[in-house]
Amino acid sequence: MTAVKDYLDERQEKLEFFTKAITNAHGKNHPEVFDVRDEYVKLQLALDAKDNLDDNFAELRQTTNNYAIPNDVCPVFEATYHMLETADAINAQA
């Protein structure tokens, strides 16, 4: 869990901003981003509580269709999904 915690801690400010930003920019066409934002907040709480993160990442995979990036989104949306997918992969290796 240390590796995924380090990864997410290093990107916490960016992910905090990006998950909010994509709800504003893409929420109308991609309402799932509101769930992504909520699930990111839950992930952070679980991380702080030192809980197992497997369920959190399972929810994110389901919500994002395995981090599939729609064709009509901005680079911030894409970066958000890439960071979450990388954190998921790090968690899976632990």
Long-range contacts (C-beta under 8 A, 24 or more apart in sequence): 1-50, 1-53, 1-91, 1-94, 3-90, 3-93, 3-94, 4-47, 4-53, 4-87, 4-90, 4-91, 4-94, 5-47, 7-86, 7-87, 7-90, 8-43, 8-44, 8-47, 8-87, 11-83, 11-87, 12-44, 14-79, 14-83, 15-40, 15-80, 15-83, 15-84, 18-76, 18-79, 18-80, 18-83, 19-80, 21-76, 22-73, 22-74, 22-76, 22-77, 22-80, 25-74, 25-76, 25-77, 26-73, 26-74, 26-77, 29-70, 29-72, 30-70, 30-73, 30-77, 32-63, 32-64, 33-77, 35-63, 36-60, 36-63, 36-64, 36-80, 36-84, 39-63, 40-84, 53-91, 54-91, 57-87, 57-88, 57-91, 57-92, 60-84, 60-88, 61-88
